């Protein structure tokens, strides 16, 4: 019997408001980003997932700080409110003795529990370099690991180059 993956509901974002605030810009959004106008419309209208790669790309097009854009586009995104669970107690005494864990260690199970991202999805994000990662997934992972905003975006997409095209 195959396990059915629980699909996390993608949170609402404010990409439309962010892009509308850039409407006076002299930069040609479509030519600079390489994202077609219908795809931008789909992103604005929530009919497609805002990927971490596209959010990073749009940030670079307008030369904004990633931290600012994350706050502007996902101002209300928080970790789910869950009861505390001690995942380290699930290990045996021998496991803890033979394979001690560092203080900041967090298992995939714990990350999955705290973020509501399915464990199989987490494995895909970590193991498959070509998988499309939603921006909200990376933000939740940064929050659960208490990383600086944008750190995972910079690690994953930091070498992305953008050629700015003016209108």
C-alpha positions in Angstrom: 0.0 0.0 0.0 1.5 3.3 -1.0 1.5 6.2 1.4 -0.5 9.2 0.1 1.4 12.5 0.4 -0.4 15.2 2.3 -0.3 18.3 0.2 0.4 21.5 2.1 -1.9 24.4 1.3 0.2 27.1 -0.3 -0.2 30.4 1.7 -1.5 33.6 0.0 1.2 36.0 -0.9 1.3 39.7 -1.9 3.4 39.4 -5.1 0.8 41.5 -6.9 1.2 44.4 -4.5 5.0 44.1 -4.6 5.0 44.2 -8.5 2.4 47.0 -8.5 4.7 49.1 -6.3 7.4 48.6 -9.0 5.1 49.7 -11.9 6.9 53.1 -12.2 10.2 51.4 -12.7 12.1 51.9 -15.9 12.9 48.2 -16.0 11.1 45.9 -18.4 9.9 43.1 -16.0 9.1 40.6 -18.7 12.3 40.9 -20.8 14.6 41.2 -17.7 13.1 38.2 -15.8 12.4 36.1 -18.8 8.9 35.3 -17.3 6.1 35.7 -19.8 3.3 38.1 -19.1 0.6 35.4 -18.8 2.8 33.6 -16.2 3.2 36.8 -14.2 -0.6 37.2 -14.3 -0.9 33.6 -13.0 1.5 34.3 -10.2 -0.4 37.5 -9.2 -3.7 35.7 -9.3 -2.5 32.6 -7.3 -3.3 30.2 -10.1 0.3 28.9 -9.9 2.8 28.4 -7.1 5.3 31.2 -6.5 8.6 29.3 -6.7 11.6 30.3 -4.7 13.6 30.7 -7.9 11.1 33.1 -9.4 10.9 35.2 -6.2 14.7 35.4 -6.2 14.7 36.3 -9.9 12.1 39.1 -9.4 14.1 40.4 -6.5 17.3 40.6 -8.6 15.4 42.3 -11.5 14.5 45.2 -9.2 17.8 45.0 -7.2 15.9 44.7 -3.9 17.1 43.1 -0.7 15.8 39.5 -0.4 14.9 40.1 3.2 12.7 43.1 2.3 11.0 41.2 -0.5 10.3 38.2 1.7 8.7 40.5 4.3 6.7 42.3 1.5 5.5 39.3 -0.3 4.9 36.9 2.7 4.2 39.3 5.6 2.0 36.8 7.5 3.8 33.6 6.9 4.5 31.8 10.2 5.3 28.3 11.3 2.1 26.3 12.2 1.1 26.5 15.8 1.8 22.9 17.0 2.1 21.3 20.5 5.7 20.7 21.5 7.1 17.2 20.7 10.5 15.9 21.8 11.8 13.9 18.9 15.1 13.1 20.7 13.1 11.0 23.2 12.1 8.7 20.4 15.7 7.5 20.2 17.0 4.6 22.3 19.5 5.1 25.1 22.0 3.1 23.0 21.4 5.4 19.9 22.0 8.5 22.1 25.2 7.0 23.5 26.7 5.6 20.3 25.5 8.4 18.0 25.1 11.6 20.0 23.4 14.4 18.2 24.6 18.0 18.2 22.5 20.5 20.2 21.0 22.1 17.0 20.3 18.8 15.3 16.8 18.6 13.8 15.6 15.4 12.1 13.5 15.4 8.9 10.6 14.1 10.9 10.8 17.1 13.3 11.2 19.6 10.4 8.2 18.0 8.7 6.1 18.2 11.9 7.0 21.8 12.6 6.6 23.1 9.0 3.7 21.0 7.8 5.8 20.1 4.8 5.4 16.4 4.0 8.6 14.3 4.8 8.7 13.0 1.2 8.5 16.5 -0.1 11.4 17.5 2.3 13.5 14.7 0.9 12.8 15.9 -2.7 13.8 19.4 -1.8 17.0 18.2 -0.2 18.0 15.4 -2.6 16.8 16.5 -6.1 18.6 19.6 -7.4 16.1 20.2 -10.2 12.9 20.1 -8.1 10.8 23.3 -8.0 10.7 24.6 -4.5 7.9 27.0 -3.5 9.1 30.3 -1.9 7.0 29.6 1.2 8.6 26.2 1.7 12.1 27.8 1.8 10.9 30.6 4.2 9.3 28.0 6.6 12.6 26.0 6.5 14.6 29.1 7.3 12.2 29.9 10.2 12.3 26.4 11.7 16.1 26.3 11.6 16.3 29.9 12.8 18.3 31.0 9.8 18.6 34.6 8.6 15.9 35.6 6.1 16.9 34.8 2.6 19.8 32.5 3.5 18.5 29.4 1.8 17.5 31.5 -1.3 21.0 32.9 -1.5 22.6 29.4 -1.1 20.3 27.9 -3.7 20.0 30.7 -6.3 22.8 33.1 -5.3 24.7 32.7 -8.6 21.6 33.5 -10.7 22.4 36.2 -13.2 19.9 38.8 -14.5 20.3 41.1 -17.5 18.4 44.2 -16.9 16.4 45.5 -19.9 14.9 49.0 -19.7 11.5 49.9 -21.1 
